[in-house]
Amino acid sequence: MNTLKKAALAAACTTLLSGTVSTALAANWLMLQGTEAADAAPRAKVWGFIQTKYQKDFSDANASGGYIPPKLVGPDLNSQESFSVNRARIGLRGTGMPLDSNVNYFLLVEFGNNGITQPGNAFAKVTDASITLNHIPGARIRAGLFKTPGSEEVYQGIAIFDYINFTNFANQQLIERSPNDTYTANVSSQTLPVGTSLNTFTKSVSAARDTGVQVFDTFKSNNWEHSYSIMKGNGNGLNLSDNDGKQDTYLYWSSELITSGAGPRRKGLKMYAWSQSGKRLLDNTNDATHNPTEYDRKRSGLGAKYLSNKFRVAVEFAKAKGMIWLGPHQATFDMNPAAPVGNGENGEASAWQLDLGWYINSKWELDARYDVYNRLENDTVFPGGANIGKGFETEWKTLTLGVQYHLNKKSRLTLNYAMRDVTAVDWSAGAGPNAELDGVGDVLSMQLTHIF
């Protein structure tokens, strides 16, 4: 049974399942992450969560016994099976009471082993540090380092994310990897144990965060809630300073029909759209001189999410243009710098996903997500020779089936099984990029989450 048939079978199961569960539902993440209740928030509330994970990748090596990053367990990329403390975050949030309840703050630090801390083996890293001023009706102001409004998949609180791993598009194009300051060559696939590191990026992932200023608010009309955000940021990820004198622009809008509940667990129909645009510097000249070139980076999307006591249905479409990330082993943002194709600096990509959830009872939840991601769409083709007419466009299809068992309102066990199909569409099996992509297989993941 191929992946599409599996997706159809999973969708058909929706008619067989019913019940309720206490789980993460529709929420206004713009307000939940940026504001506090002026009349009820404490001066300092300690909060956080821990996620421990086991992951097994069943991918096969290439014909020479080599492995590329999609076939290994991150962030270290030196094995196909691993236990890890995926995330361990602790923070403080609250208001300025009794001096001024219109001022609130948000602080969060990461201690886990992931793309935030792994580069340079950092012990811990600040992911959020912001202050919100709520004095102007209709125009709250948030300043500092915080998560940028965007895709619901990434914008929501990760501690209550229904899956263990992000979709391919979110992982590759929204959890941004910033270019290295100086030219860094790509590395080839590695046999196990890994000899040369497949992590060629020296900076941490952006974790969908930026340092800047945001104007935002929410307006209610009967059962509808409309929210907007306009943000200017450095476009430099978790780094607190600017690196190029250019700012990114982030735009966001959501409208939600609320049917019941409140906070992160409320139910309703949410529709949203978002856009991100800015510049990036990439030094892609293999010489001793630092001479980076400026490239555009644009990301946009729209989606909808419906949640009730019995089920969840969500769909999202997204596009990317410029600075298309091609993997941790390809710091040049190019599939092959010696070839006229596979250029990610000016490349394009698109994706869509369908997410379904069924709540059996207060303990058990079933999930199914199908995502399709086309990377380097309409890539420039070889002008002649044996490979004439072929580009490096790659299609990623993944069906993820999941089970969640809620031990209590703060703790849960998640099991995911992801069936993956990755193909360079212009090439036959075993040829060109498919020499490495053939054999990308299924992934089994288990994760224990506790929120405090």
C-alpha positions as CSV (number, residue, x, y, z in Angstrom):
1,M,0.0,0.0,0.0
2,N,1.5,3.3,-1.0
3,T,1.5,6.5,1.0
4,L,-1.5,8.0,-0.7
5,K,-3.6,4.9,0.0
6,K,-2.5,4.9,3.6
7,A,-3.6,8.5,3.9
8,A,-7.0,7.7,2.5
9,L,-7.4,4.8,4.9
10,A,-6.5,7.0,7.8
11,A,-9.1,9.6,6.8
12,A,-11.7,6.9,6.5
13,C,-11.2,6.0,10.1
14,T,-12.7,9.3,11.3
15,T,-16.2,7.9,11.1
16,L,-15.3,5.1,13.5
17,L,-13.9,7.1,16.4
18,S,-15.6,9.4,18.9
19,G,-15.3,10.7,22.5
20,T,-13.6,13.5,24.3
21,V,-10.1,14.2,25.6
22,S,-8.4,17.0,27.6
23,T,-5.8,18.1,25.0
24,A,-4.4,21.1,23.2
25,L,-7.1,22.8,21.1
26,A,-7.6,26.0,19.2
27,A,-5.9,29.0,20.8
28,N,-4.9,32.6,20.2
29,W,-1.2,32.1,20.5
30,L,-0.5,35.8,19.8
31,M,-2.2,36.7,23.0
32,L,-1.3,33.7,25.1
33,Q,2.4,34.1,24.5
34,G,2.5,37.9,24.5
35,T,0.2,39.1,27.3
36,E,-0.9,38.3,30.8
37,A,-4.3,38.8,32.5
38,A,-3.9,42.3,34.1
39,D,-6.1,41.5,37.1
40,A,-4.9,37.9,37.8
41,A,-1.3,37.3,36.7
42,P,1.4,36.9,39.3
43,R,4.4,39.0,39.5
44,A,6.6,36.0,38.7
45,K,5.3,32.6,37.7
46,V,7.9,29.8,37.2
47,W,6.9,27.5,34.3
48,G,8.4,25.1,31.7
49,F,8.4,21.6,30.4
50,I,10.6,18.6,29.8
51,Q,10.5,16.2,26.8
52,T,12.5,13.0,26.6
53,K,12.5,11.1,23.3
54,Y,13.5,7.8,21.7
55,Q,13.8,7.7,17.9
56,K,14.7,5.0,15.4
57,D,15.3,5.6,11.7
58,F,14.8,2.6,9.4
59,S,16.4,4.2,6.3
60,D,18.9,2.3,4.2
61,A,22.4,3.5,3.2
62,N,23.3,4.4,-0.3
63,A,25.1,1.9,-2.6
64,S,28.5,2.8,-1.0
65,G,27.2,2.4,2.6
66,G,26.9,6.2,3.2
67,Y,24.1,8.1,5.0
68,I,22.8,11.6,4.5
69,P,21.0,13.6,7.3
70,P,17.4,12.5,6.5
71,K,18.5,9.0,7.3
72,L,20.0,9.8,10.7
73,V,18.7,11.0,14.1
74,G,19.3,14.7,14.8
75,P,20.7,16.9,16.1
76,D,23.9,15.0,16.3
77,L,23.4,13.0,13.0
78,N,25.8,10.2,14.0
79,S,23.4,7.2,14.4
80,Q,20.0,5.9,13.4
81,E,18.8,5.2,17.0
82,S,19.0,7.4,20.0
83,F,17.6,8.4,23.4
84,S,17.7,12.1,24.2
85,V,16.4,14.9,26.3
86,N,14.8,16.6,23.3
87,R,13.7,19.8,25.1
88,A,14.1,21.1,28.7
89,R,12.9,24.6,29.1
90,I,12.3,26.7,32.1
91,G,10.9,30.3,32.3
92,L,9.4,33.1,34.2
93,R,6.4,35.2,33.2
94,G,4.2,37.8,34.9
95,T,3.2,41.4,35.2
96,G,4.6,44.5,36.9
97,M,2.0,44.5,39.7
98,P,1.4,46.3,41.9
99,L,3.3,49.1,40.1
100,D,1.7,48.7,36.7
101,S,-0.4,45.7,35.6
102,N,-0.2,47.0,32.0
103,V,3.4,45.8,31.7
104,N,4.2,42.1,31.4
105,Y,7.3,40.0,30.6
106,F,8.2,36.6,29.2
107,L,11.5,34.7,29.7
108,L,12.4,31.2,28.6
109,V,15.7,29.3,28.5
110,E,16.4,26.0,26.7
111,F,18.6,23.3,28.3
112,G,17.8,20.3,26.0
113,N,19.8,18.7,23.2
114,N,18.5,20.1,19.9
115,G,19.2,22.6,17.2
116,I,19.1,25.5,19.6
117,T,21.9,24.2,21.9
118,Q,23.7,21.7,19.8
119,P,25.9,24.0,17.7
120,G,28.9,24.6,19.9
121,N,27.6,22.3,22.6
122,A,26.0,25.1,24.5
123,F,24.8,24.2,28.0
124,A,21.8,26.6,27.7
125,K,20.4,29.3,25.5
126,V,17.8,32.0,25.9
127,T,15.0,31.6,23.5
128,D,12.6,34.3,24.7
129,A,13.1,37.5,26.6
130,S,10.4,40.1,25.9
131,I,8.4,42.9,27.5
132,T,4.8,43.8,26.5
133,L,3.2,47.2,27.0
134,N,-0.6,47.1,27.1
135,H,-1.3,50.8,27.5
136,I,-2.7,51.7,24.0
137,P,-6.1,50.2,23.2
138,G,-5.9,48.2,20.0
139,A,-2.1,48.5,19.7
140,R,-0.2,46.5,22.3
141,I,3.6,46.7,21.9
142,R,6.0,43.8,22.5
143,A,9.7,44.2,22.3
144,G,12.6,41.8,22.7
145,L,13.3,38.2,21.6
146,F,10.3,36.1,21.0
147,K,8.5,33.7,18.6
148,T,7.5,35.3,15.4
149,P,3.8,35.0,14.3
150,G,3.4,32.5,11.4
151,S,2.4,29.0,10.7
152,E,0.1,27.5,13.3
153,E,2.2,24.4,13.4
154,V,5.3,26.3,14.6
155,Y,3.6,29.2,16.3
156,Q,1.7,27.1,18.8
157,G,3.2,26.1,22.1
158,I,5.5,23.3,21.4
159,A,4.8,21.6,24.8
160,I,1.3,20.8,23.6
161,F,2.1,20.1,19.9
162,D,0.3,16.9,18.9
163,Y,3.2,15.3,17.1
164,I,6.9,14.7,18.0
165,N,8.5,16.0,14.8
166,F,7.6,18.9,12.5
167,T,6.4,18.5,8.9
168,N,9.2,18.6,6.3
169,F,8.4,22.2,5.3
170,A,8.4,23.5,8.8
171,N,11.6,21.7,9.8
172,Q,13.5,22.8,6.7
173,Q,12.1,26.3,5.9
174,L,10.6,27.7,9.1
175,I,12.9,26.5,11.8
176,E,15.5,28.6,10.0
177,R,19.3,27.8,9.8
178,S,21.2,31.0,9.5
179,P,24.1,31.0,6.9
180,N,27.6,30.8,8.3
181,D,29.6,34.0,8.4
182,T,32.3,32.7,6.1
183,Y,32.3,30.2,3.2
184,T,31.7,26.6,4.3
185,A,31.9,23.8,1.8
186,N,29.2,21.0,1.6
187,V,30.1,17.6,2.9
188,S,29.2,14.2,1.4
189,S,27.3,11.3,2.9
190,Q,29.1,9.5,5.7
191,T,29.5,5.8,6.6
192,L,28.8,4.9,10.2
193,P,30.4,5.7,12.6
194,V,30.4,9.2,11.1
195,G,33.9,10.5,10.3
196,T,33.2,14.1,9.2
197,S,30.3,15.9,10.9
198,L,27.2,16.3,8.8
199,N,26.4,19.5,10.7
200,T,28.1,22.2,8.7
201,F,26.2,25.1,10.2
202,T,27.9,26.9,13.0
203,K,24.9,28.9,14.4
204,S,21.9,27.6,16.2
205,V,18.5,27.3,14.5
206,S,16.3,30.4,14.7
207,A,13.6,28.3,16.3
208,A,11.1,30.7,14.5
209,R,12.2,33.6,16.7
210,D,13.7,37.0,16.2
211,T,14.6,40.2,18.1
212,G,12.4,43.1,17.3
213,V,9.3,45.1,18.0
214,Q,5.7,44.0,17.5
215,V,2.4,45.8,17.4
216,F,-0.6,43.6,17.9
217,D,-4.0,43.1,19.5
218,T,-7.3,41.2,19.4
219,F,-10.8,42.4,18.8
220,K,-13.9,40.5,19.8
221,S,-17.3,40.6,18.0
222,N,-19.9,38.3,19.5
223,N,-18.4,34.8,19.2
224,W,-15.7,35.9,16.8
225,E,-12.2,36.9,17.7
226,H,-10.0,38.8,15.2
227,S,-6.2,39.3,15.8
228,Y,-3.5,41.1,14.0
229,S,0.3,41.5,14.3
230,I,2.8,43.7,12.5
231,M,6.4,43.1,13.5
232,K,9.9,44.4,12.5
233,G,12.9,42.2,13.5
234,N,16.6,41.9,12.9
235,G,16.2,38.7,10.9
236,N,19.0,37.1,12.8
237,G,17.3,34.3,14.7
238,L,18.2,33.8,18.4
239,N,21.1,36.3,18.1
240,L,20.2,39.4,20.0
241,S,21.9,41.8,17.6
242,D,21.6,42.7,13.9
243,N,24.1,41.5,11.4
244,D,23.3,43.3,8.1
245,G,21.4,46.5,8.9
246,K,18.3,45.1,7.2
247,Q,15.1,44.2,9.1
248,D,12.5,41.5,8.4
249,T,8.8,42.2,8.2
250,Y,6.3,39.8,9.8
251,L,2.5,40.1,9.1
252,Y,-0.2,38.0,10.7
253,W,-4.0,37.9,10.8
254,S,-6.4,35.3,12.4
255,S,-10.2,35.1,12.8
256,E,-11.7,32.5,15.0
257,L,-15.3,31.5,15.7
258,I,-15.1,30.3,19.4
259,T,-17.6,27.6,20.3
260,S,-16.5,26.8,23.9
261,G,-13.6,26.8,26.3
262,A,-10.9,29.2,27.0
263,G,-7.1,29.6,26.9
264,P,-4.9,27.0,25.1
265,R,-7.7,24.4,25.2
266,R,-10.6,26.2,23.7
267,K,-12.6,24.9,20.8
268,G,-13.7,26.6,17.5
269,L,-12.9,27.3,13.9
270,K,-9.7,29.3,13.3
271,M,-8.6,30.8,10.0
272,Y,-5.3,32.6,9.6
273,A,-2.8,34.0,7.1
274,W,0.8,35.1,7.5
275,S,3.8,36.5,5.7
276,Q,7.5,36.9,6.4
277,S,10.1,38.8,4.3
278,G,13.7,39.9,4.7
279,K,17.3,39.7,3.5
280,R,20.1,37.2,4.3
281,L,23.8,37.4,3.8
282,L,25.6,34.3,2.3
283,D,29.3,34.1,1.6
284,N,29.5,31.5,-1.2
285,T,32.8,32.4,-2.7
286,N,35.5,29.8,-1.9
287,D,38.3,32.2,-1.1
288,A,40.0,33.9,1.9
289,T,37.9,37.1,1.6
290,H,34.7,37.7,3.4
291,N,32.4,38.9,0.6
292,P,28.8,37.9,1.2
293,T,26.0,38.4,-1.2
294,E,22.5,39.6,-0.2
295,Y,19.5,37.3,-1.0
296,D,15.8,37.7,-0.4
297,R,14.0,35.4,2.0
298,K,10.2,35.2,1.8
299,R,7.8,32.8,3.6
300,S,4.0,32.9,3.6
301,G,1.0,30.7,4.3
302,L,-2.6,30.3,5.2
303,G,-4.7,27.7,7.0
304,A,-7.7,26.7,9.0
305,K,-8.2,24.6,12.1
306,Y,-11.5,23.2,13.5
307,L,-11.6,21.6,16.9
308,S,-14.4,20.1,18.9
309,N,-14.8,17.7,21.8
310,K,-14.6,14.7,19.4
311,F,-12.2,15.5,16.6
312,R,-9.7,17.9,15.1
313,V,-9.3,18.9,11.4
314,A,-6.5,21.3,10.3
315,V,-5.2,22.2,6.9
316,E,-2.4,24.6,5.9
317,F,-0.7,25.7,2.7
318,A,2.7,27.4,2.6
319,K,5.3,28.8,0.2
320,A,8.9,29.8,0.4
321,K,11.1,31.8,-1.9
322,G,14.8,32.4,-1.5
323,M,17.3,30.9,0.9
324,I,15.9,27.4,0.5
325,W,17.6,25.3,3.1
326,L,18.8,22.0,1.6
327,G,20.2,20.2,4.7
328,P,22.7,20.6,7.5
329,H,25.4,19.1,5.3
330,Q,25.0,21.7,2.6
331,A,26.0,25.1,4.0
332,T,26.3,26.6,0.5
333,F,22.5,26.4,0.1
334,D,23.3,24.6,-3.1
335,M,22.8,21.0,-4.1
336,N,26.0,21.0,-6.1
337,P,27.9,24.3,-6.5
338,A,29.7,22.9,-9.6
339,A,26.4,22.3,-11.4
340,P,24.0,24.9,-13.0
341,V,21.1,23.5,-11.0
342,G,20.1,23.0,-7.4
343,N,20.5,26.6,-6.3
344,G,18.7,27.2,-3.0
345,E,19.7,30.9,-2.7
346,N,17.1,31.9,-5.3
347,G,15.0,28.7,-5.2
348,E,11.3,28.2,-4.4
349,A,9.3,25.7,-2.4
350,S,5.7,25.0,-1.5
351,A,3.9,22.6,0.9
352,W,0.5,21.6,2.3
353,Q,-0.6,19.4,5.1
354,L,-3.8,17.8,6.4
355,D,-4.0,17.0,10.2
356,L,-6.7,14.9,11.8
357,G,-7.2,14.0,15.5
358,W,-9.7,11.7,17.2
359,Y,-10.4,11.9,20.9
360,I,-11.5,8.5,22.2
361,N,-11.8,9.4,25.9
362,S,-10.0,11.5,28.5
363,K,-6.9,9.4,28.2
364,W,-6.5,8.3,24.6
365,E,-6.0,10.3,21.4
366,L,-5.3,9.1,17.8
367,D,-3.6,11.4,15.3
368,A,-2.9,11.3,11.5
369,R,-1.0,13.9,9.5
370,Y,-0.2,13.9,5.8
371,D,2.2,16.5,4.5
372,V,3.6,17.1,1.0
373,Y,6.6,19.4,0.4
374,N,8.1,20.3,-3.0
375,R,11.6,21.7,-2.7
376,L,13.3,23.7,-5.4
377,E,10.2,23.9,-7.6
378,N,10.8,24.8,-11.2
379,D,14.6,24.4,-10.6
380,T,16.8,25.4,-13.5
381,V,17.5,22.4,-15.7
382,F,20.7,21.2,-17.1
383,P,21.2,23.0,-20.5
384,G,22.8,20.0,-22.3
385,G,24.7,16.8,-22.1
386,A,23.5,13.5,-20.6
387,N,21.3,15.2,-18.0
388,I,19.6,17.7,-20.2
389,G,16.2,18.8,-19.0
390,K,16.7,17.7,-15.4
391,G,16.6,19.8,-12.3
392,F,16.9,19.1,-8.6
393,E,13.3,19.5,-7.5
394,T,12.6,17.1,-4.7
395,E,9.2,15.9,-3.5
396,W,8.8,14.9,0.2
397,K,5.6,12.9,1.2
398,T,5.1,11.8,4.8
399,L,2.2,10.1,6.5
400,T,2.5,10.3,10.3
401,L,0.3,8.1,12.5
402,G,0.2,8.9,16.2
403,V,-1.2,7.7,19.5
404,Q,-1.2,9.9,22.7
405,Y,-1.9,8.6,26.2
406,H,-2.6,11.4,28.7
407,L,-1.5,10.3,32.1
408,N,-2.9,13.5,33.5
409,K,-3.4,17.1,32.4
410,K,0.3,17.8,32.6
411,S,1.9,14.6,31.4
412,R,1.5,12.5,28.3
413,L,3.2,9.7,26.3
414,T,3.3,10.2,22.5
415,L,4.0,7.5,19.9
416,N,4.5,8.4,16.2
417,Y,5.3,6.3,13.2
418,A,6.2,8.3,10.1
419,M,6.2,6.7,6.6
420,R,8.3,8.8,4.2
421,D,8.8,8.9,0.5
422,V,11.4,11.3,-0.9
423,T,12.2,11.6,-4.7
424,A,14.0,13.9,-7.0
425,V,11.2,14.1,-9.6
426,D,13.3,14.6,-12.7
427,W,15.6,11.6,-12.1
428,S,15.1,7.8,-12.2
429,A,15.8,5.6,-9.2
430,G,19.4,5.5,-8.3
431,A,20.4,8.4,-10.6
432,G,21.4,11.9,-9.7
433,P,20.1,13.0,-6.3
434,N,18.1,9.8,-6.0
435,A,21.4,7.9,-5.5
436,E,21.3,9.4,-1.9
437,L,17.5,9.9,-1.4
438,D,16.6,6.3,-2.3
439,G,16.2,4.4,0.9
440,V,14.9,7.2,3.0
441,G,12.6,5.1,5.2
442,D,10.2,5.1,8.1
443,V,10.8,6.7,11.5
444,L,9.5,5.5,14.9
445,S,9.4,8.1,17.7
446,M,8.3,8.0,21.3
447,Q,8.2,11.0,23.6
448,L,7.3,11.6,27.2
449,T,6.2,15.2,28.0
450,H,5.7,16.8,31.4
451,I,4.6,20.4,31.8
452,F,5.2,22.3,35.1
